[in-house]
Amino acid sequence: MKGECREEEGLGPKPAAPQQPTEEEEALIEFHRSYRDLFQFFCNNTTIHGAIRLVCSKHNRMKTAFWAVLWLCAFIMMYWQFGQLFGEYFSYPVSLNINLNSDKLVFPAVTICTLNPYRYTQVKEELEELDRITEQTLYDLYKYNSSNTLGAHPRGRRDLREPWPHPLQRLRVPAPPSGARRARRAASSVQDNNPQVNRKDWKIGFQLCNQNKSDCFYQTYSSGVDAVREWYRFHYINILSRLPDTSLSSGEDMLDNFIFACRFNQASCNQANYSHFHHPMYGNCYTFNGKNNSNLWMSSMPGIKNGLSLTLRTEQNDFIPLLSTVTGARVMVHGQDEPAFMDDGGFNLRPGMETSISMRKEALDRLGGNYGDCTKNGSEVPVENLYRSKYTQQVCIRSCFQENMIKQCGCAYIFYPLPKNAEFCDYRKHNSWGYCYYKLQDAFSSDHLGCFTKCRKPCSVTSYQLSAGYSRWPSVTSQDWIFQMLSRQNNYTINNKRNGVAKLNIFFKELKYKTNSESPSVTMVTLLSNLGSQWSLWFGSSVLSVVEMAELIFDLLVITFLMLLRRFRSRYWSPGRGGRGAQEVASTPASSFPSHFCPHSTSLSSSLPGPAISPALTAPPPAYATLGPCPSPSSLAGAHSSAYTLGKP
């Protein structure tokens, strides 16, 4: 056995001990052994100012603490400034740039209306019947006989047809509470300079109900004039909706019936320079230099002689006097691709006056996306454009109202374009559309429909700033020959004199126009420059210092990972440590040991003489690393005898 053990000792070469690297050798990737070494290396070699003070003054704790606090405060202030800069950048501020340009300008479109609604021959009888009912209503409410004023043939109440729906009524206002009456008496007892006003405790209005008459309300007005006009307008809309087409005959759209003379840039106008349409409230309207004009007018010089000059007929034929209560004409200046909304941007011309309007062009370019809530062409707005024109906010708002009108009331409003598969409102077909319309109008005004929210502003807007001046025309000394010329050339009635004519001049005051454009106030280049300035202010370093900081953070993470990995291996992977390793070795059978270790230790110990060894004195088996060569039997016997001697009392 001994010889075999010695032979086994000599079998195989002994493993060579690992060579320790010398100080001159360097590995491809090296990391510091501790945080202290890493921090000291960083402070000695970094380009950040003030960091080396943390190492140089390590023998003076007061200086070290002072520089550490100062360095930390500078670090906090720098990143606070970084937060401010990033917050400003992501708020997307804009800068307004104002540029003055001077060049030839395209003359805008000009729309002029007669303020004289037309009586269509298809519904002439119904309009006359409406005039008679209005005449009788005025007599019942105010005891006023308007047969001569309205031009309708006098007819008694018995001669009228069946009563029309929604009659105009006088409604009594409920009396105020007793406290309010006492306050009114006390206020009336005090003498002041205000004259006494004889007020009536009633209003004028008409009743509107829903489809099944379960909900009704009165559309009331404190002014009788407003009430009569609105009531007449409501019935006029119903009559007008029965027309198959609102286009006029060729005799009604003649330019000579309304405009006596037209000149632009000292040249006479022709039919190719204007287009015609009819407005239900403003009568015949003519648009000069519109989008249908093949050659747009250009202004190369400012001044009244280089603009548009019109001589207008302003006498009233009184087609529908209850709709048109204003004498003169209505004019509006707008872009070629924009519809003429006479209610919003138009203003009236006074008869017998020469109105000179000077213009200044202004352009506005907004930023969309994150910088502003605007749209370039309205493609992303969830409202269909019912007008055949470019996108404007007013176009979108009216299209949105018409869309809700069709959806909730089942018919279209006649003042707005008619969509496909829809018809205009008429109480003969839609008996509750008036109730729905006025309810919808209130919801529209309070933005409950969401039209003002959906309709975003256009990013590019061109507007014209107008300034008007007035003078008497024609003068007293020149009116005789002017009226004579107008009567012979344009069939103008001399008896009307000054109230039947007006003159209009529209021109550019100057060819300079202002462009307001938005640009990002803080760009990415500006942000990086500001960040670099703050970094240099607090640490006096550059971009390379940022890389050094990134390297420091990376080294800290790697060292932390390696230290955690080392601790984990020492705790769970080291053999022979703890009770768990002892149990694993004790449970290992002897046959699993290598051949150069003694496989017969158990049998030898059992064959030796002596008393039995107590289990309490039996040592646990050694770990694998402590197992040596196979001992001789004599040494085993000596070991057992010594163990026995120790256990002997």
Secondary structure as GFF3:
##gff-version 3
##sequence-region A 1 649
A	DSSP	alpha_helix	2	10	.	.	.	ID=ss1
A	DSSP	alpha_helix	35	45	.	.	.	ID=ss2
A	DSSP	alpha_helix	53	56	.	.	.	ID=ss3
A	DSSP	alpha_helix	61	90	.	.	.	ID=ss4
A	DSSP	beta_strand	94	102	.	.	.	ID=ss5
A	DSSP	beta_strand	105	106	.	.	.	ID=ss6
A	DSSP	beta_strand	109	113	.	.	.	ID=ss7
A	DSSP	three_ten_helix	121	123	.	.	.	ID=ss8
A	DSSP	alpha_helix	124	142	.	.	.	ID=ss9
A	DSSP	alpha_helix	147	150	.	.	.	ID=ss10
A	DSSP	three_ten_helix	157	159	.	.	.	ID=ss11
A	DSSP	beta_strand	168	172	.	.	.	ID=ss12
A	DSSP	alpha_helix	178	189	.	.	.	ID=ss13
A	DSSP	beta_strand	202	209	.	.	.	ID=ss14
A	DSSP	beta_strand	216	221	.	.	.	ID=ss15
A	DSSP	alpha_helix	224	240	.	.	.	ID=ss16
A	DSSP	three_ten_helix	255	257	.	.	.	ID=ss17
A	DSSP	beta_strand	259	264	.	.	.	ID=ss18
A	DSSP	beta_strand	267	268	.	.	.	ID=ss19
A	DSSP	three_ten_helix	271	273	.	.	.	ID=ss20
A	DSSP	beta_strand	274	279	.	.	.	ID=ss21
A	DSSP	beta_strand	283	288	.	.	.	ID=ss22
A	DSSP	beta_strand	298	299	.	.	.	ID=ss23
A	DSSP	three_ten_helix	304	306	.	.	.	ID=ss24
A	DSSP	beta_strand	308	313	.	.	.	ID=ss25
A	DSSP	beta_strand	329	334	.	.	.	ID=ss26
A	DSSP	alpha_helix	342	345	.	.	.	ID=ss27
A	DSSP	beta_strand	347	349	.	.	.	ID=ss28
A	DSSP	beta_strand	353	365	.	.	.	ID=ss29
A	DSSP	beta_strand	374	375	.	.	.	ID=ss30
A	DSSP	alpha_helix	393	409	.	.	.	ID=ss31
A	DSSP	alpha_helix	433	445	.	.	.	ID=ss32
A	DSSP	alpha_helix	451	454	.	.	.	ID=ss33
A	DSSP	beta_strand	457	458	.	.	.	ID=ss34
A	DSSP	beta_strand	460	472	.	.	.	ID=ss35
A	DSSP	alpha_helix	479	490	.	.	.	ID=ss36
A	DSSP	three_ten_helix	494	500	.	.	.	ID=ss37
A	DSSP	beta_strand	501	508	.	.	.	ID=ss38
A	DSSP	beta_strand	512	520	.	.	.	ID=ss39
A	DSSP	alpha_helix	524	539	.	.	.	ID=ss40
A	DSSP	alpha_helix	543	572	.	.	.	ID=ss41
A	DSSP	alpha_helix	578	586	.	.	.	ID=ss42
A	DSSP	three_ten_helix	590	592	.	.	.	ID=ss43
A	DSSP	alpha_helix	601	607	.	.	.	ID=ss44
A	DSSP	three_ten_helix	615	617	.	.	.	ID=ss45
A	DSSP	three_ten_helix	624	626	.	.	.	ID=ss46
A	DSSP	alpha_helix	633	647	.	.	.	ID=ss47
###
